[in-house]
Every structure is written in C-alpha cells, then in structure tokens.
C-alpha cells in the first residue's frame, strides 16, 4: 500500500513499528499531514481487516470523504513503482511521552495499587504497564504479545471477551483491571472482584473526575445510545450537551466546532479535551485510574457513589449473529 500510494504521487511515511490508532492520529496532528491510513481489524476478530482513514487534525474521515476515495479507486490495477523509496518514522515514543503531559503519572505510581491490563494481543502491548513503572503501583499485562488472530478472541473490551482479565484480577487480588481493543482506541474496565463495568458508568466516572476533581470545563457530545446518567450530570452542572448518531466520526465533527470536554461513544470510545477529537484507549484508562486515586475509592465504591448521586442506571448488551428477519 505505501508503494502504491507513493506511485500515485503522494509523499508517504510508513510507521516503523506497530502503532495504536490514536498514535497515528496524534502524528497527523503533530506533523500536519494531509491524511493517515491505519490498516487494522480494529475491535473485530483476526479474520477481518480494513482501512481507517484519518484526516487533520487526526479525526475519523467523514462519509463524504470515504465515498470520494471509493469513487477514485482505479478500475484497473495500478502498477506500483518499486523504485520509489518510502520514508519511515517511529511515532510511538512521541505518543507515549504525550501521555505524561495528560495524566498525573507520579500520583498513579505512588498510589500503591495493583493493576491488571489486558491488551487483548493488540497494538497497545505493554504500554500501560510501562507508563506505571517506577513506583509503589504494580501493573501486570495479560495478552501483551502481538497475535494477528488475537488469541482466538474478538479483541473488543466487553465483558464476554474478558475472561482472562477477570481471572488475573482474582488471582492477583488486584484493585482494578483495564482492557484495550485490537487497535488501541477503546477502553474497558473491571472492578476489584473481576466484574465488568459497562462503559456508560466509565463515562460518568470520567466526567465526574474531569469536572469536579480537575475543574475542567466544556460541553459533552455523546451518541444517541449513551447513558441518561450523563444527561442528569449535564443538567445538574449546566453543561452543554450534544447528541449524535452512532459513529465516532459524528462526535469528532462536533468536537472540532464546539468547546467540548468529552466525546463519548457507547462502544468504549472516549475523546478528551486538549488531546484529540478522537478515541484513545490508553489515555482513557490512565485517566480512569487517576479518578480512582483522586477519589480514594475502589472501583465498586466509585461506581456506587455515582449510582447514588445520579442513578441508578443499568446497561446490558446481547450480540446476535446470523439472524434473519
């Protein structure tokens, strides 16, 4: 693909190693590139693969753009110019160093917690664990090696797929567990007992932390399938609330034109003001850990507090395959 794109006249830079999708988005923003392409199965099983197209400043391309790309696909194969040299760059260090400016890593390292991270054999590898090194907090990684078939699991961080994480939490008596999807832009969380915490509650926890603990301000944009708990919180604190169709590209569009604190997607995608108008699983997990440390509560205590203040709300999901109507 890089040679083919270069043969069509584009100046192409290829990542020199495996890269989370938000790291590509951040590179587009930093280098002021015209576009970026991520080849990934995303949160789908290893049998799938596809293209994610990102546009400045690192956001998901809208349907209008992808439709133009589809129309521009040549009817006949293009012969790549194999003499073209492709530049390579390593954007991972910049991405990981950016995390240090977005999260209070010293207090996380000092907290003395036990954290288990399930990278689901995806591109986040052991990044979460490595960022927490150097203090009393101890982190271990489940499925931190790359496996193009994701160990036979679908690499989506939802309860049904996180048996290994739950088992590791119980075995190590950990305080919290996090999971990121195959390309590193979605987050999932489990409590100290190895129970899955649905993403709607994570949205509420993160909003509470950013608004109350950090004193950050801005609107909220969420998809139509998001929790009403966010609506109650927004009403109480007089926060502008925007609602979009399902799909993070719609959230990104609102974040580019409005002053938005959080972009929230029901499938584990979270965007935070001052970073990207795009999902980032690693940053979301670190901020959620920061919320727990700041509130001095366990996961179940923090969620219980939010349920008492703004709920109760409950969410469930059933996936159906090969269903005909």
C-alpha angles and dihedrals in degrees: 000000000000091000091047092051091047090049088057090058103266123134101235131196117189123207108247093218143011111306136190113240093244088055088058090048090050091050090053090052094046098043094038091231121177094234145337134218125207118192106206147134085227108196093341128101122275093265089072131071134164150145128284110194117204126193132193127323087026100277133137113274113251121241090256090063097043089050089056089051091052091050091049094055106118116246089222127048114268114230106232118228102236092191091069114106117221120214118229130206137179108225097167098089091053091049093050093045088052089060088062090061095048101047134043095243095172093064091045092052091046095048096086095223129151111232129184120197126195110201089180089224088294135131096279086075107165099333095118092050093046093051090056095051120117105051146058093288111094122205131186129188129224117202093001094152122090117256118169089211092048093233090295093298128115100246096228113123099232127125097261091059099043104075092122091052093049091049092050092049092053094044094051096035088234125184097225143356130213132191132193125197130244097282097031103246101107132064136208129181139200128196129237091278095053094257119144116246111210116238094244089068090048088056090054093046093050093046091050091050097047095042101039106023100033099029093225119158138205141097130291127236119192138165121256090257093060124115125277087224087078089052091054092048091048091050093049094049096035093241118167107247125202125188126202140179116271112285129080093237087072091051091049091053091056092045091056095054103033136049098258127178098186136016110200130195124183094230096064100279116137129174122193130205115258095026119061136327083233141077121279119181097187095051091044092053094048092049091049089052089049089053092055093047093047094047091044090223136124118244093260091047093050093048091045090053092052092046089053093047100041109006162342096228129156133191135193135176133203120191117208126193132197094004118161125197 
